[in-house]
Amino acid sequence: MPASRARSDSEARVGSEPTWVLVAQMSNRGRRRRSEEDGLVSREVYAEVPPKAEYSLTADGISLNAALESLGAWGTERIRRIGAEKIAV
């Protein structure tokens, strides 16, 4: 559950899922589709019930991941240096 969202017993639900879960799923679905359109991931769909799709990085996705490793290392070092509590989220 997102830290900024207060949970209540009267929250809206669709089926058995709280609304915020469905919104998060739709948002993630949009990101995956954009990544697929940008050529960063490929999607393989299986004819199963329930529906199943697997995503994997393309060569461009792998090269982007490699480029982002240094950014991740920078962030990790910054957190170590100044402390996680001082980093605004």
BELGILIN-V956052 format. One record per backbone hydrogen bond with DSSP energy under -0.5 kcal/mol. CO is the residue of the C=O (numbers start at 0). NH is the residue of the N-H. Records with the same first field share a line. If there is no record, write none. Layout:
CO = NH / NH
This chain:
1 = 4
3 = 5
7 = 10
11 = 18
13 = 16
16 = 13
17 = 20 / 21
18 = 22
19 = 23
20 = 24
21 = 25
22 = 26
23 = 27
24 = 28
25 = 29
26 = 30
27 = 31
28 = 32
29 = 33
30 = 34
31 = 35
32 = 36
33 = 37
34 = 39 / 40
35 = 38
39 = 57
41 = 55
42 = 44
43 = 53
45 = 47 / 51
51 = 45
53 = 43
55 = 41
57 = 61
58 = 62
59 = 63
60 = 64
61 = 65
62 = 66
63 = 67
64 = 68
65 = 68 / 69
66 = 70
67 = 71
68 = 72
69 = 73
70 = 74
71 = 75
72 = 76
73 = 77
74 = 78
75 = 79
76 = 80
77 = 81 / 82
78 = 82
82 = 85
83 = 86
85 = 87
